[in-house]
């Protein structure tokens, strides 16, 4: 049986592993709700991770790193925007292209700038996000049950973890309680109606795509400057696609997105721990099965056997103004 | 793909615009080379020399091209049906299982020329099967095929790792791969054939599966443009509503198109597994499934375009590997960038230069054919 401390440890790593997924999935939420499909979350996270780690390594400031990461990611978002909004190209094709460019560029530039086989120098001190101790975390540590939860899980995370989880209610508020959010959702469902109301479809979608870039920037910066101490080759390792899966799993809604990301983060956390563990009835669990589980679950969901995925109606379709 | 712009003559549509897009993609790639402090021109020369300059390099170029013909055709067939198959990588990976099944079980019994048709059939069947589920889900349950095929890539990767570290690994071995195939499971290299013409292919893994690839390219041309099924597939891609109105079964067409697509991707394993490595190893497709997207876009979905596009990418792969020796700043990852840029400019941004080229064309036409006002009107 699992004791309390290893359970807390598991929850703690679930939160850490969900954070980048959460940033990326929320990023995709803004873009896809506005009608722009985005499979380039992976590439944007990757370029942001690289840019933030490089900037943090060169200037020794993690905040500067975060800003540069966001800039890089927004730059890639704008490429996606130009291709899919302005030139009405195929959004999937554009996303695929961005993923490849990011995968190659990070290694070529990394090798040329730092000469460490595509890695950036290890970050230390001010170059990394460090854990924040919430007030009183030490004092309540010995209180049974609640003490360890507060001091072990709620406290002692890096600032970006708090930002990610605060983004969930904020996103909900923006989407469902502001004029911008209403228009954003409308442009993803029926752009012609938004256009008729005299609102620019193009500008709305560009704003959504830029927000998507900013959040992917956070996701990448978290990977390279908070979770790890520097960029390593291909460090997103499919997390962008898992975030995409989480977004679909959550039916393009902010609060369910958080739970989906926590679920997939949890699967990631236990996949390291369950390798070779014998369970009664099921037998030995294979690590590969657990790591494939997010994808399998998403396919099952998409198949409509459990719940039903209803994507934004105008998603993936370029808007052509009637002439 | 929708074309909200004025119609242009075929030679501009299929010749000039793709060429301009390609040139721009390479110019941007040149900027990257410049950014890492090397000369793009010199890099291009080194790359061409590495890929075409000597027989062995050329053999490697064609070997890689064989992979990309299969995967490029796979993506193109799906494109014709209006479907985007990103799952070529996973389908090729699973196709390897089909090849390995034949080579492991019959390699010691039958000669290669009897095993080859069996391996073709099984690799096609395994790839097609892996594409079947996403296709069926798209057709019957409306699940977006792009997302499901991406998911199936990851599921395939997990499944293959599971099999390769488990049942497929010979007892006592540490490496996650099958045992080496017996002679009957090894496709002959084309070394002897080239020696007749006085070329020494050296260690190049070029093998008979390039002929299978070329035959597949011809058959796909036949299928798409000369058969009823091909006509139906193109109708589905052009307008699903028209296909439905004409009484074609959408479900059947989606499933059949995707299974052909998946099967072609699966056949890529012939070249890599049976033609080169003689064993099934982890991650043998090495991104060929994704290169297929670039190849199909560049070749505009036509086998006559796909084969040269595949050779171009084969050249990039081989030349890029050689380039890395002379210019350490430029590793093979440069190819991934070029691949992305080609997909970006030849695919997503295909309409970027269109209005400009169209306007220039109309202007030239207007200048040269002053009195022919009617034909300008017709061109719109």
Interface residues (C-beta under 8 A of the other chain):
Chain A: X37 X39 X79 X82 X83 X84 X87 X88 X89 X90 X91 X92 X93 X94 X96 X97 X98 X99 X100 X101 X102 X103 X104 X105 X107 X108 X109 X111 X112 X118 X238 X241 X244 X245 X248 X286 X288 X289 X291 X292 X295 X296 X298 X299 X302 X303 X304 X309 X311 X318 X320
Chain B: X1 X2 X4 X32 X35 X36 X37 X84 X86 X133 X134 X137 X141 X142 X143 X144 X146 X147 X148 X150 X151 X152 X154 X155 X158 X159 X161 X162 X166 X290 X293 X297 X329 X330 X331 X333 X334 X335 X336 X337 X338 X339 X340 X341 X343 X344 X347 X348 X349 X350 X351 X352
